[in-house]
């Protein structure tokens, strides 16, 4: 069983949309991470990557 690596970079700060400016996960995604299935974790990582791309434009 492979383990999905957490996108956390230990620079946690939530913005006004309740999204971490370090890893780009939402507050809910951060809270769910440890209980999420591998597929759910992969989805969270993909959502975070999409948010980071949007923020960097």
N, CA, C and O atoms as a MOPAC input file, in Angstrom:
PM7 MOZYME 1SCF
protein

 N      0.85200 1    -1.19100 1     0.00000 1
 C      0.00000 1     0.00000 1     0.00000 1
 C      0.88900 1     1.24400 1     0.00000 1
 O      1.71700 1     1.42300 1     0.89300 1
 N      0.71500 1     2.08200 1    -0.98600 1
 C      1.50600 1     3.31300 1    -1.04000 1
 C      0.84400 1     4.38500 1    -0.19200 1
 O     -0.37200 1     4.39700 1    -0.00500 1
 N      1.66200 1     5.27000 1     0.30700 1
 C      1.16200 1     6.34200 1     1.15500 1
 C      1.27300 1     7.66100 1     0.40700 1
 O      2.31900 1     7.97100 1    -0.16300 1
 N      0.20400 1     8.43100 1     0.40900 1
 C      0.20500 1     9.73400 1    -0.24200 1
 C      0.91400 1    10.71100 1     0.68700 1
 O      0.58100 1    10.81100 1     1.86700 1
 N      1.87700 1    11.41900 1     0.15500 1
 C      2.64900 1    12.38500 1     0.93300 1
 C      1.81600 1    13.64400 1     1.17800 1
 O      1.23700 1    14.20100 1     0.24600 1
 N      1.76100 1    14.07400 1     2.40100 1
 C      1.04900 1    15.30300 1     2.73700 1
 C      1.72700 1    16.49000 1     2.05600 1
 O      2.95500 1    16.56100 1     2.01500 1
 N      0.93600 1    17.42300 1     1.52000 1
 C      1.52400 1    18.60300 1     0.88100 1
 C      1.96700 1    19.67200 1     1.88800 1
 O      2.46700 1    20.72300 1     1.48800 1
 N      1.79000 1    19.41600 1     3.17100 1
 C      2.14300 1    20.39800 1     4.19700 1
 C      3.63000 1    20.72900 1     4.14000 1
 O      4.47200 1    19.83400 1     4.08300 1
 N      3.94800 1    22.03500 1     4.15500 1
 C      5.34600 1    22.48000 1     4.16300 1
 C      5.66900 1    23.23300 1     5.44600 1
 O      6.68100 1    23.92900 1     5.52300 1
 N      4.81500 1    23.09800 1     6.44700 1
 C      5.01900 1    23.69600 1     7.77200 1
 C      5.10200 1    25.22600 1     7.73500 1
 O      5.83100 1    25.83700 1     8.51600 1
 N      4.35400 1    25.82500 1     6.82600 1
 C      4.22900 1    27.28000 1     6.76400 1
 C      2.74000 1    27.60500 1     6.76100 1
 O      2.20700 1    28.19200 1     5.81900 1
 N      2.10000 1    27.20700 1     7.83700 1
 C      0.64500 1    27.25000 1     7.92800 1
 C      0.12000 1    28.64800 1     8.24900 1
 O      0.52900 1    29.27700 1     9.22500 1
 N     -0.78300 1    29.10800 1     7.41300 1
 C     -1.50100 1    30.36000 1     7.63300 1
 C     -2.72600 1    30.32500 1     6.73200 1
 O     -2.60200 1    30.14700 1     5.52000 1
 N     -3.90500 1    30.49200 1     7.31300 1
 C     -5.12200 1    30.48900 1     6.51900 1
 C     -5.42600 1    31.89000 1     6.00500 1
 O     -5.31500 1    32.87100 1     6.74000 1
 N     -5.81000 1    31.97200 1     4.73400 1
 C     -6.20300 1    33.26000 1     4.16600 1
 C     -7.69100 1    33.49100 1     4.41600 1
 O     -8.33100 1    32.71200 1     5.12200 1
 N     -8.23500 1    34.54300 1     3.84800 1
 C     -9.63900 1    34.88800 1     4.08400 1
 C    -10.61700 1    33.84200 1     3.53100 1
 O    -11.77300 1    33.79800 1     3.95400 1
 N    -10.16400 1    33.00000 1     2.58900 1
 C    -11.01000 1    31.92100 1     2.06600 1
 C    -10.81900 1    30.62300 1     2.85100 1
 O    -11.33000 1    29.57700 1     2.44900 1
 N    -10.08700 1    30.68100 1     3.96900 1
 C     -9.80800 1    29.50800 1     4.80100 1
 C     -8.99800 1    28.45600 1     4.04900 1
 O     -9.22400 1    27.25400 1     4.19500 1
 N     -8.03800 1    28.93600 1     3.23300 1
 C     -7.10800 1    28.07400 1     2.50700 1
 C     -5.70800 1    28.38800 1     3.01100 1
 O     -5.33800 1    29.55300 1     3.15600 1
 N     -4.93300 1    27.34200 1     3.27800 1
 C     -3.56900 1    27.52800 1     3.76800 1
 C     -2.69700 1    28.13600 1     2.67600 1
 O     -2.68700 1    27.65100 1     1.54400 1
 N     -1.97500 1    29.18300 1     3.00800 1
 C     -1.10600 1    29.83800 1     2.03200 1
 C      0.21800 1    29.08600 1     1.85600 1
 O      1.02700 1    29.45400 1     1.00500 1
 N      0.44200 1    28.04600 1     2.64600 1
 C      1.64100 1    27.22400 1     2.50500 1
 C      1.42000 1    26.02500 1     1.58800 1
 O      2.20500 1    25.78300 1     0.67100 1
 N      0.34100 1    25.27400 1     1.84200 1
 C      0.09800 1    24.04700 1     1.07200 1
 C     -1.12800 1    24.12600 1     0.16200 1
 O     -1.34500 1    23.23500 1    -0.65900 1
 N     -1.92000 1    25.16800 1     0.29700 1
 C     -3.10400 1    25.41600 1    -0.52500 1
 C     -4.24200 1    24.42800 1    -0.29400 1
 O     -5.11500 1    24.27600 1    -1.14800 1
 N     -4.23800 1    23.75300 1     0.86400 1
 C     -5.39300 1    22.92900 1     1.21500 1
 C     -6.38800 1    23.79400 1     1.97800 1
 O     -6.01300 1    24.73800 1     2.67300 1
 N     -7.66300 1    23.45100 1     1.83200 1
 C     -8.68700 1    24.16700 1     2.58200 1
 C     -8.65300 1    23.70800 1     4.02900 1
 O     -8.06600 1    22.67400 1     4.34900 1
 N     -9.27800 1    24.47300 1     4.88900 1
 C     -9.33600 1    24.12200 1     6.31000 1
 C     -9.95800 1    22.73200 1     6.49100 1
 O     -9.47600 1    21.92800 1     7.28800 1
 N    -11.01600 1    22.46500 1     5.75500 1
 C    -11.67500 1    21.16200 1     5.82700 1
 C    -10.78500 1    20.02800 1     5.34400 1
 O    -10.77600 1    18.94600 1     5.93100 1
 N    -10.04100 1    20.27300 1     4.27800 1
 C     -9.14000 1    19.24200 1     3.75600 1
 C     -8.02500 1    18.93000 1     4.75800 1
 O     -7.63400 1    17.77400 1     4.92500 1
 N     -7.52500 1    19.96000 1     5.41300 1
 C     -6.48200 1    19.76400 1     6.42700 1
 C     -7.03800 1    18.90500 1     7.56600 1
 O     -6.37700 1    17.97300 1     8.02500 1
 N     -8.24300 1    19.21900 1     8.01200 1
 C     -8.86300 1    18.48700 1     9.11200 1
 C     -9.15000 1    17.03300 1     8.74300 1
 O     -9.04300 1    16.14600 1     9.59100 1
 N     -9.51100 1    16.78400 1     7.49400 1
 C     -9.87100 1    15.44400 1     7.02300 1
 C     -8.67100 1    14.57000 1     6.69600 1
 O     -8.79800 1    13.34600 1     6.65900 1
 N     -7.51800 1    15.16500 1     6.46000 1
 C     -6.36700 1    14.46200 1     5.89600 1
 C     -6.07000 1    13.12200 1     6.58200 1
 O     -5.95000 1    12.10600 1     5.89900 1
 N     -5.95400 1    13.09800 1     7.86700 1
 C     -5.52600 1    11.87300 1     8.56200 1
 C     -6.56300 1    10.75400 1     8.49700 1
 O     -6.22100 1     9.58600 1     8.67900 1
 N     -7.81800 1    11.09500 1     8.24000 1
 C     -8.88000 1    10.09100 1     8.15100 1
 C     -9.26800 1     9.76600 1     6.71500 1
 O    -10.07100 1     8.86400 1     6.47700 1
 N     -8.70900 1    10.48700 1     5.76500 1
 C     -9.07700 1    10.31500 1     4.35900 1
 C     -8.45100 1     9.04800 1     3.78200 1
 O     -7.35400 1     8.64300 1     4.16700 1
 N     -9.17300 1     8.43700 1     2.85400 1
 C     -8.62400 1     7.27700 1     2.14700 1
 C     -7.51500 1     7.75500 1     1.21100 1
 O     -7.34700 1     8.95600 1     0.99800 1
 N     -6.77300 1     6.82500 1     0.66700 1
 C     -5.70100 1     7.17700 1    -0.26700 1
 C     -6.25100 1     7.94600 1    -1.47100 1
 O     -5.65100 1     8.92800 1    -1.90800 1
 N     -7.38400 1     7.50100 1    -2.00100 1
 C     -7.99600 1     8.19600 1    -3.14300 1
 C     -8.42300 1     9.61600 1    -2.76700 1
 O     -8.24500 1    10.55400 1    -3.54400 1
 N     -8.98700 1     9.76100 1    -1.56600 1
 C     -9.38700 1    11.09700 1    -1.10800 1
 C     -8.15800 1    11.99500 1    -0.93100 1
 O     -8.19400 1    13.17400 1    -1.28400 1
 N     -7.08300 1    11.44300 1    -0.39000 1
 C     -5.85100 1    12.22200 1    -0.23000 1
 C     -5.30000 1    12.67300 1    -1.58300 1
 O     -4.83700 1    13.80500 1    -1.72600 1
 N     -5.35300 1    11.78400 1    -2.56900 1
 C     -4.90200 1    12.15200 1    -3.92600 1
 C     -5.74300 1    13.30100 1    -4.47800 1
 O     -5.21800 1    14.22000 1    -5.10600 1
 N     -7.04900 1    13.24100 1    -4.23700 1
 C     -7.94700 1    14.30300 1    -4.69300 1
 C     -7.62500 1    15.62600 1    -3.98600 1
 O     -7.62500 1    16.68500 1    -4.61400 1
 N     -7.35400 1    15.56000 1    -2.68900 1
 C     -6.99500 1    16.75700 1    -1.92600 1
 C     -5.72400 1    17.37700 1    -2.49000 1
 O     -5.64500 1    18.59400 1    -2.66200 1
 N     -4.72600 1    16.53800 1    -2.78000 1
 C     -3.46500 1    17.04200 1    -3.34100 1
 C     -3.71000 1    17.70300 1    -4.69700 1
 O     -3.16100 1    18.77000 1    -4.97200 1
 N     -4.52500 1    17.08200 1    -5.54200 1
 C     -4.83100 1    17.67100 1    -6.85300 1
 C     -5.54500 1    19.01600 1    -6.71100 1
 O     -5.23300 1    19.96800 1    -7.42700 1
 N     -6.50500 1    19.08900 1    -5.78200 1
 C     -7.21000 1    20.34800 1    -5.54400 1
 C     -6.24400 1    21.43100 1    -5.06000 1
 O     -6.34100 1    22.58700 1    -5.47100 1
 N     -5.31500 1    21.04700 1    -4.18500 1
 C     -4.32700 1    22.00400 1    -3.67900 1
 C     -3.42500 1    22.50100 1    -4.80700 1
 O     -3.10500 1    23.68800 1    -4.87000 1
 N     -3.01700 1    21.60100 1    -5.69200 1
 C     -2.18000 1    22.00400 1    -6.83100 1
 C     -2.91900 1    22.97500 1    -7.74500 1
 O     -2.33100 1    23.93900 1    -8.23600 1
 N     -4.20700 1    22.72400 1    -7.97500 1
 C     -5.01000 1    23.63200 1    -8.80300 1
 C     -5.10200 1    25.00800 1    -8.15500 1
 O     -4.99300 1    26.02600 1    -8.83800 1
 N     -5.30200 1    25.04400 1    -6.83200 1
 C     -5.37400 1    26.31800 1    -6.12500 1
 C     -4.03800 1    27.05700 1    -6.19800 1
 O     -4.00400 1    28.27300 1    -6.38900 1
 N     -2.94500 1    26.31800 1    -6.04700 1
 C     -1.63300 1    26.98700 1    -6.07400 1
 C     -1.37200 1    27.57000 1    -7.45600 1
 O     -0.80500 1    28.65700 1    -7.56600 1
 N     -1.77300 1    26.87100 1    -8.50800 1
 C     -1.61000 1    27.39900 1    -9.87300 1
 C     -2.41200 1    28.67400 1   -10.05700 1
 O     -1.93100 1    29.62800 1   -10.66800 1
 N     -3.62900 1    28.69800 1    -9.53500 1
 C     -4.49700 1    29.86800 1    -9.64100 1
 C     -3.89800 1    31.05400 1    -8.87800 1
 O     -3.94000 1    32.18300 1    -9.36600 1
 N     -3.34700 1    30.81100 1    -7.69600 1
 C     -2.77300 1    31.87700 1    -6.85600 1
 C     -1.51600 1    32.48000 1    -7.46800 1
 O     -1.23000 1    33.65800 1    -7.24900 1
 N     -0.77000 1    31.70400 1    -8.22100 1
 C      0.50400 1    32.16700 1    -8.77400 1
 C      0.35000 1    32.91500 1   -10.08600 1
 O      1.32900 1    33.44900 1   -10.60800 1
 N     -0.84800 1    32.96500 1   -10.62500 1
 C     -1.06900 1    33.68100 1   -11.90200 1
 C     -1.21700 1    35.14700 1   -11.68000 1
 O     -1.40800 1    35.90000 1   -12.63500 1

